[in-house]
Amino acid sequence: MQKIHEFHRQSIQDKEAFWAREAQRIHWQTPFERTLDYSRPPFARWFVGGRTNLCYNAVDRWLDTQADQPALIWVSTEVEQEIVYTRADLAREVNAAAAILQEQGVVKGDRVLVYLPMIPQAAFFMLACARIGAIHSVVFGGFAAHNLAQRIDDARPRLIVSTDAGSRGGRPIAYKPLLDQAIQQSSHAPERVVLVDRGLVPMTLTAGRDLDYATLRARHLDAQVPVVWLESSEPSYVLYTSGTTGNPKGVQRDTGGYAVALCASMEYIFGGKPGDVYFSSSDVGWVVGHSYVVYGPLLNGQATVMYEGTPVRPDAAILWKIVEDHHVNALFSAPTAIRVLKKHDPALLHRHDLSSLDRIYLAGEPLDELTGKWLSEVLNKPVVDNYWQTETGWPILSAQPGVQEVPTRFGSPTFPVYGFDVRVVDETTGRDCGPNQKGVVAIEPPLPPGALSTIWGDDARFVKTYFGSFPGRMTYSTSDWGLVDDDGYWYILGRTDDVINVAGHRLGTREIEESVNTHPAVAESAVVGVADEIKGQVAVAFAVLRSQDLLSEDGAQDRLAAEIQRVIEQRNGAVARPARILFVTALPKTRSGKVLRRAIVALCERRDPGDLTTIEDPSALDQIRQAL
């Protein structure tokens, strides 16, 4: 494994030379004068003075060689449609969208809020914003009016692009009423809204404000909109992520550094080359959707699959059908999706020809060892666990087959990715931890290209939130626990704010969950820390079984709980035994698959669970209440 470690060492010790070489992957209209400006820590500016454009690099640059090749493949099992846009088709649609924006007065530096489901127009308008130098802010379609109004007030967009409805499980989900409510609640609402009418639900238009996308598109379909060249450090987009204060943080991304980082990652991490087909099942409302549905593959000359649907409709083979139909080379999904598939007929995994598929990548939440191993064995494909954040924009830890093939270990996202100087830091002393010592996963600045440049409109919050955690040390904190074993493999042990302090013993919920999940009857679990008068906190576990028939006999629940307790004690010690193990048929999750732990804790402590606008299935919380 010498090659991958030497590659990483070069990227850290001679970072300017390393990234100057990688920057040649993209087109620069004006060459950069300086690779890195780190004169104002912790703010880093990459490729200073260079002028480029994300849309040009993703679309125009490939027209001479790929005009008739697939670029954007839209598959919707929600409305039973499939459209393949060639690179020339994509250029035409993006130019039309850019002309629409310009007609409505959008200019360089203006914000455009995109509130759309997984439909092609989301990509068209993101790329159109990049083309004219506007800053897009995509808001996940699962957010309700209050969340949307918060983002409108912070971003202050010149224009909003939305739709009548999305669809989930074949049922339309109206967007327009939520948008109207958000605009009413907002103090900085824009004057114009462009609406994509999908014909899913009736839509009431506001005269003078709401504009029909189809009408505007028809008027501008042959437009040729000139590219606006941006200095490398100028912002490309703002993407909001949760804040501990309840106010979302607008992660601000640059232009040149992001383009270089993503283009390199497509080869080094995802093994991609021009002409390949890449399929990320993420939503464009999340960072994976930005980096690896829209920008990354297109920047590297690859086709990208945009999927509107679930992993189980029309059946649990749909992901594999898409792989077969479109000769997908790499699939990026989430562990939650795979755990869902584990509950279905194993024969569905072998219905389709997966010979084109080189690897499966999983991220967005911890990948437990059992799920990773199961998927790799049943499909006989490598499974790559990668770890990163909205803030970093691309993976921090991952195998990097484009650099060197290395042995992976289930439960570990392998090694630090080039460019990231990753450490495990003791939160009390601020010193680096040794092998097998648990600490906070941290990154030594300057952050590499593609990472956030600041928080939108709040430099002070950027410094305080990310660089103020360790005494005497300005180091970026991920707020995740981790450790490195004797062989240099990294492990993520859960959020620092999910650590349970039981009678002075600090326990990571991830570690206990891993133990619960090793029981053969358990499909998945969530462990939370609940306030306790004697011990400060105790652990409470909620488990989803592979089959509810296991609870049909008298006393089965108690026997199963006792078995799981013994497993936990064997793996983690008696101190890690949960005070209670309760059984439910579903865990409350967001639509992106993250378990709503804080809501679970609130119910355990008889408190109001608070804002639940992003919950996938409200009945899952009712199950928690009943179990308690």
Rosetta blueprint (number, residue, H / E / L):
1 M L
2 Q H
3 K H
4 I H
5 H H
6 E H
7 F H
8 H H
9 R H
10 Q H
11 S H
12 I H
13 Q H
14 D L
15 K H
16 E H
17 A H
18 F H
19 W H
20 A H
21 R H
22 E H
23 A H
24 Q H
25 R H
26 I L
27 H L
28 W L
29 Q L
30 T E
31 P L
32 F L
33 E L
34 R E
35 T E
36 L E
37 D E
38 Y E
39 S E
40 R E
41 P L
42 P L
43 F E
44 A E
45 R E
46 W E
47 F E
48 V E
49 G L
50 G L
51 R E
52 T E
53 N L
54 L H
55 C H
56 Y H
57 N H
58 A H
59 V L
60 D H
61 R H
62 W H
63 L H
64 D H
65 T H
66 Q H
67 A L
68 D L
69 Q L
70 P E
71 A E
72 L E
73 I E
74 W E
75 V E
76 S E
77 T L
78 E L
79 V L
80 E L
81 Q E
82 E E
83 I E
84 V E
85 Y E
86 T E
87 R H
88 A H
89 D H
90 L H
91 A H
92 R H
93 E H
94 V H
95 N H
96 A H
97 A H
98 A H
99 A H
100 I H
101 L H
102 Q H
103 E H
104 Q L
105 G L
106 V L
107 V L
108 K L
109 G L
110 D L
111 R E
112 V E
113 L E
114 V E
115 Y L
116 L L
117 P L
118 M L
119 I L
120 P H
121 Q H
122 A H
123 A H
124 F H
125 F H
126 M H
127 L H
128 A H
129 C H
130 A H
131 R H
132 I H
133 G L
134 A L
135 I E
136 H E
137 S E
138 V E
139 V L
140 F L
141 G L
142 G L
143 F L
144 A L
145 A H
146 H H
147 N H
148 L H
149 A H
150 Q H
151 R H
152 I H
153 D H
154 D H
155 A H
156 R L
157 P L
158 R L
159 L E
160 I E
161 V E
162 S E
163 T E
164 D L
165 A E
166 G E
167 S E
168 R E
169 G L
170 G L
171 R E
172 P E
173 I E
174 A E
175 Y L
176 K H
177 P H
178 L H
179 L H
180 D H
181 Q H
182 A H
183 I H
184 Q H
185 Q H
186 S L
187 S L
188 H L
189 A L
190 P L
191 E L
192 R E
193 V E
194 V E
195 L E
196 V E
197 D L
198 R L
199 G L
200 L L
201 V L
202 P L
203 M L
204 T L
205 L L
206 T L
207 A L
208 G L
209 R L
210 D E
211 L E
212 D E
213 Y H
214 A H
215 T H
216 L H
217 R H
218 A H
219 R H
220 H H
221 L L
222 D L
223 A L
224 Q L
225 V L
226 P L
227 V L
228 V L
229 W L
230 L E
231 E E
232 S L
233 S L
234 E L
235 P L
236 S L
237 Y E
238 V E
239 L E
240 Y E
241 T E
242 S L
243 G L
244 T L
245 T L
246 G L
247 N L
248 P L
249 K E
250 G E
251 V E
252 Q E
253 R E
254 D L
255 T L
256 G H
257 G H
258 Y H
259 A H
260 V H
261 A H
262 L H
263 C H
264 A H
265 S H
266 M H
267 E H
268 Y H
269 I L
270 F L
271 G L
272 G L
273 K L
274 P L
275 G L
276 D L
277 V E
278 Y E
279 F E
280 S E
281 S L
282 S L
283 D L
284 V L
285 G L
286 W L
287 V H
288 V H
289 G H
290 H H
291 S H
292 Y H
293 V H
294 V H
295 Y H
296 G H
297 P H
298 L H
299 L H
300 N L
301 G L
302 Q L
303 A E
304 T E
305 V E
306 M E
307 Y E
308 E E
309 G L
310 T L
311 P L
312 V L
313 R L
314 P L
315 D L
316 A L
317 A L
318 I H
319 L H
320 W H
321 K H
322 I H
323 V H
324 E H
325 D H
326 H H
327 H L
328 V L
329 N L
330 A E
331 L E
332 F E
333 S E
334 A L
335 P H
336 T H
337 A H
338 I H
339 R H
340 V H
341 L H
342 K L
343 K L
344 H L
345 D L
346 P H
347 A H
348 L H
349 L H
350 H H
351 R L
352 H L
353 D L
354 L L
355 S L
356 S L
357 L L
358 D L
359 R E
360 I E
361 Y E
362 L E
363 A L
364 G L
365 E L
366 P L
367 L L
368 D L
369 E H
370 L H
371 T H
372 G H
373 K H
374 W H
375 L H
376 S H
377 E H
378 V H
379 L H
380 N L
381 K L
382 P L
383 V E
384 V E
385 D E
386 N L
387 Y E
388 W L
389 Q L
390 T L
391 E L
392 T L
393 G L
394 W L
395 P L
396 I L
397 L E
398 S L
399 A L
400 Q L
401 P L
402 G L
403 V L
404 Q L
405 E L
406 V L
407 P L
408 T L
409 R L
410 F L
411 G L
412 S L
413 P L
414 T L
415 F L
416 P E
417 V L
418 Y L
419 G L
420 F L
421 D L
422 V E
423 R E
424 V E
425 V E
426 D L
427 E L
428 T L
429 T L
430 G L
431 R L
432 D E
433 C L
434 G L
435 P L
436 N L
437 Q L
438 K L
439 G E
440 V E
441 V E
442 A E
443 I E
444 E L
445 P L
446 P L
447 L L
448 P L
449 P L
450 G L
451 A L
452 L L
453 S L
454 T E
455 I E
456 W L
457 G L
458 D L
459 D H
460 A H
461 R H
462 F H
463 V H
464 K H
465 T H
466 Y H
467 F H
468 G L
469 S L
470 F E
471 P L
472 G L
473 R E
474 M L
475 T L
476 Y E
477 S E
478 T E
479 S E
480 D E
481 W E
482 G E
483 L E
484 V E
485 D L
486 D L
487 D L
488 G L
489 Y L
490 W E
491 Y E
492 I E
493 L E
494 G E
495 R E
496 T H
497 D H
498 D H
499 V E
500 I E
501 N E
502 V E
503 A L
504 G L
505 H E
506 R E
507 L E
508 G E
509 T H
510 R H
511 E H
512 I H
513 E H
514 E H
515 S H
516 V H
517 N H
518 T L
519 H L
520 P L
521 A L
522 V E
523 A E
524 E E
525 S E
526 A E
527 V E
528 V E
529 G E
530 V E
531 A E
532 D E
533 E L
534 I L
535 K L
536 G E
537 Q E
538 V E
539 A E
540 V E
541 A E
542 F E
543 A E
544 V E
545 L E
546 R L
547 S L
548 Q H
549 D H
550 L H
551 L H
552 S L
553 E L
554 D L
555 G L
556 A H
557 Q H
558 D H
559 R H
560 L H
561 A H
562 A H
563 E H
564 I H
565 Q H
566 R H
567 V H
568 I H
569 E H
570 Q H
571 R H
572 N H
573 G L
574 A H
575 V H
576 A H
577 R L
578 P L
579 A L
580 R E
581 I E
582 L E
583 F E
584 V E
585 T L
586 A L
587 L L
588 P L
589 K E
590 T E
591 R L
592 S L
593 G L
594 K L
595 V E
596 L L
597 R H
598 R H
599 A H
600 I H
601 V H
602 A H
603 L H
604 C H
605 E L
606 R L
607 R L
608 D L
609 P L
610 G L
611 D L
612 L L
613 T L
614 T L
615 I E
616 E L
617 D L
618 P H
619 S H
620 A H
621 L H
622 D H
623 Q H
624 I H
625 R H
626 Q H
627 A H
628 L L
